[in-house]
Amino acid sequence: IPQMIERGTGAVVHVTSIQSVLPLPESTTAYASAKAALKTYSKSLAKEVGPKGVRVNVVSPGWIMTESSVEFLERLQAANGGTIEDARQAVLAGLGGIPIGRAAEPHEVADLIAFLASDRAAAIHGAEFVIDGGTVPTV
């Protein structure tokens, strides 16, 4: 960040999680708390370095279909029987549903981050972008 301030330009994109607002108390409280803290830090940093030409934004993914997610589904299937699709449906139900019906792909999150870091997003600052397929309800 000091070099960005010196140049008067740059972008910081922090990756948090929808769990900062939708924690799973039985399993992810510490993780959710850390992501909430990072989101708060990002807001503060945006106020500090924005006037110096450095943009700061947050990307908050929901369920992402990573290799770990596939392995998790396989463990669920092995423990509970049924199919991988049954395991996937159980995860969707545990999240309260995902309106688009699927987890996001890693490249979809990467594309959002790349855009926010690019000059094409030069007027976007101090914002949070949720990429969760609609998991977190909006009002």
Long-range contacts (C-beta under 8 A, 24 or more apart in sequence): 1-45, 1-49, 1-54, 4-49, 4-53, 4-54, 5-49, 5-52, 5-53, 5-54, 7-53, 8-52, 8-53, 9-53, 9-54, 10-53, 10-54, 10-55, 11-54, 11-55, 11-56, 11-57, 11-116, 11-117, 11-118, 11-121, 12-42, 12-45, 12-49, 12-54, 12-55, 12-56, 12-57, 13-56, 13-57, 13-58, 13-59, 13-113, 13-116, 13-117, 14-38, 14-39, 14-41, 14-42, 14-56, 14-57, 14-58, 14-59, 15-58, 15-59, 15-60, 15-61, 15-109, 15-113, 16-42, 16-58, 16-59, 16-60, 16-128, 17-60, 17-61, 17-62, 18-60, 18-61, 18-62, 18-130, 18-132, 18-135, 18-136, 20-60, 21-136, 22-95, 22-96, 22-135, 22-136, 24-94, 35-60, 39-128, 42-128, 43-126, 46-125, 46-126, 47-126, 50-125, 50-126, 55-116, 55-121, 55-122, 55-124, 55-125, 56-125, 56-126, 57-116, 57-121, 57-124, 57-125, 57-126, 57-127, 57-128, 57-129, 58-127, 58-128, 58-129, 59-109, 59-112, 59-113, 59-116, 59-128, 59-129, 59-131, 60-128, 60-129, 60-130, 60-131, 60-132, 61-104, 61-109, 61-131, 61-132, 62-95, 62-98, 62-103, 62-104, 62-130, 62-131, 62-132, 62-133, 62-135, 62-136, 63-91, 63-95, 63-98, 63-103, 63-104, 63-132, 63-133, 63-135, 64-103, 64-104, 64-105, 64-106, 64-109, 65-102, 65-103, 65-104, 65-105, 65-106, 66-106, 69-103, 95-135, 96-135, 97-135, 98-132, 98-133, 98-134, 98-135, 99-133, 99-134, 99-135, 100-133, 100-134, 101-133, 102-133, 103-133, 104-131, 104-132, 104-133
